[in-house]
Amino acid sequence: MKAVETKFFDYGSKEVECLSNSDPVLGDAMARFGRVEREVIPEPFAALVNAIIGQLISVSSAKTVWCRMQESLGDITPENLSAVSADDIQRCGMIMKKAVTISELSKDILQGKVCLDDLRQLPDQEVIRYLTTIKGVGLWTAEMLLINCLERPDVVSWGDIAIRRGMEKLYGFPKLTKDQFEVCKSRYSPYGSVASIYLWKISFL
């Protein structure tokens, strides 16, 4: 079995300084934590499968399923996963709905119905539009691919519970509203993805 290739999200002092100047509260938190690394998966199919696994479950549970899937089924490729049944995928620890989504996605890629190779050339909203036409892939999953595969610089997901919890902890919001979220998001632009990386860190404190 070949391990899925990973790297860390690429950012530096430019992004940190810009965020610190536009949002001093976040800046103080960033200074306390120092550099926070975010592991990403450059290969789009493996990254999308990983995001599907992570829908509506904890980070630790998703990691367990992801590791079990690689150990049980081998390489995370369309060729490999289309050769096993949805039942085989489901037995790695996920609900059947996700297993069917992954199985059908694998087959659709091999048949040319879905192509992930051109996503890097598309703007964010076009990536989201394309991915959300895939059965079982919603806005959150598409946004996670933007960050955790394509390394797009300005993604802050309202649909991510941990990001919302991070904002609540950072700013002392008792219950984050959509308006509050949008104000924070606008302050983070154009480096919202780096803000997201720190908000994830804060949410788990």
PyMOL commands that set and color helices and strands:
alter all, ss='L'
color gray80, all
select helices_A, chain A and resi 13-22+24-33+44-53+59-73+78-82+86-90+96-110+119-121+124-131+139-148+161-171+178-188+192-203
alter helices_A, ss='H'
color red, helices_A
select strands_A, chain A and resi 7-8+39-40
alter strands_A, ss='S'
color yellow, strands_A
deselect
rebuild
show_as cartoon
